[in-house]
Amino acid sequence: MDCVFCKIVSGEIPCFKVWENDSFLAFLDVNPNTVGMTLVVPKKHFESNVFEMSDKEFSDFCVASKKVAGLLKKKLRVERVALVMEGLGVNHAHAKLYPLHGLGKEFVNSESKERVFFDEYPGYLTTKLGPQADFSKLKELAEKIRS
């Protein structure tokens, strides 16, 4: 299998390991956008769409990611760590953990003033809010999803 994460798990490709157990491996991202950006991967190959995993596999994956987030919080002295599982980039299930540097102990609403909206996936995710949606369209969409 030509999977970069499988090769990292097997040791064929070296990594900067920060944590592992029998089922998961966590290592620093070599292309971080913040200090300590970490990837958590199952040692067993799963396709990158994590919602195709069984409930048990997904639950174990989330618990492993939570353990690594706790390690990042403690060792990097951050109050929060963000978790993203968008399922793109490498076709092997993986969680991206982003230490949120600069946040204090008290909750502060820190959101970007810039608003964005994508009709199609542009190759990245953002947590920026979009413009306020039309409520009638939201009602229609909610009904479609519920039906």
N, C-alpha and C positions, 0 to 999 in steps of 0.2 A: 504494500500500500504506500502511495506517495503522499503521506500526510505529515506535514512538518511537526504537528503536535505529537503524533505517534512516535516520530523519530526523537523528539525531545524526551518523551516518557521512557523510551527504550535506551536512552543514553547515546544514541547515534549522533545527535546534535546536542552540544552542551547548552546548559542554561544556568541562570543565576537563581537557584532554588531557594525559596524562603520557608517552605512547609511541604510536608507530604504525609500521607497515611497509606494504607493498603490499596485504596481505591482512587485517590486524587493526588495531584501534584500542583503546587503553586510556585510560580517563578516570576521574576521581574520582566516586564515588557521591554524589549530592546529598542522600541520606538515610543517611549513614554511621552505623554503631553503634560505630565506632572511628576514630581519626584515620588517614587514608590508605586507607580502604576503597576499592578500585578495581574497576572492571568491565573485562573484556576481551571484546570482541565481534568476530566475523568481519565484514568489510566486506560480504561477500555474505550475503544473508539465508538463514539456515537455521532451521528450526523449533527450538523450545527443547529438545526431547528430543535431547541431544547424542549419545546412543547410536545414533541413526538416521543420523548422519554416516558417510561412508566412513571406513575406517581411516586413509587418508592425511589427509583433512580433520580428523579428530579428533586425529591425531598432531600435525599442524601447529598446531592450536589449543592443545594442551597445551604444545608447545615455546614458543609465543608467550606463554602464561601464565607459564611458567617464567622467561622473560626479564624480564617485568614484575615478577614476584616478586623477582628478583635486584635490580632497580632499587629496589624498595621497601625491601628489606633494607639496601642500601647507603645510600640517601638518608635513610631514616627511622631508621637505626641500630637495626634489630631483628634478632634472630637467626633468627626463623622467620616465615613467612607461610602462613596456611591458605588452602586452595583449596576452593571449593564450586561445584558445577554441578548444582543441583537442578532446573533447567529450568522454574521457575515465576516468576510476576510479570510477565514480558514474554515473548511468544512469539517470541523471537529468541535463538538460542544465545548464551549468555554465561557467563563464569566470574566468580565473585566472589572477590577476594583480600582477606584480612583480615590486616593486620600484627598480630602478636601482641606487643604492647608489654609490657614488664616482665619478659620472660624473659631469663635470662642465657645465657652460652655453654655452660654445662654442662647436660646433660639433667636435668630435674627432673620427676618424675611429678606433674603438677598436674591432678587431676581433682576434679570437684565431689563433695561428699559426698551431695548430693541425687540420688536415683534417679528416673527417669521411664520410662514406657512408654506408647506410643500405639497404640491399635487402628486409628485412622484418622489421616491427616495433619491436624494442627491448624493449618496455615498457616505453619509455621516448622520448621526443623530444629534439633537440639541435638546436642552431642557428649557430653552426660551419659550415663553408663551407666544401664541399666535394672536391675531386680531380676534375680537369677540365675535363668535359665530352667531348666525341668524337662529333664533330660538325655534322657529317653526321648522327649520331644516334639522336642528338637533332632535326635535321631537320625532320627526319622520325617520331619522337615522336610528334612534333608540328603538322605535317600533320595529324597524326592519331587523335589527339585531335580536330583539326579543322573540320575533315570530318564528 
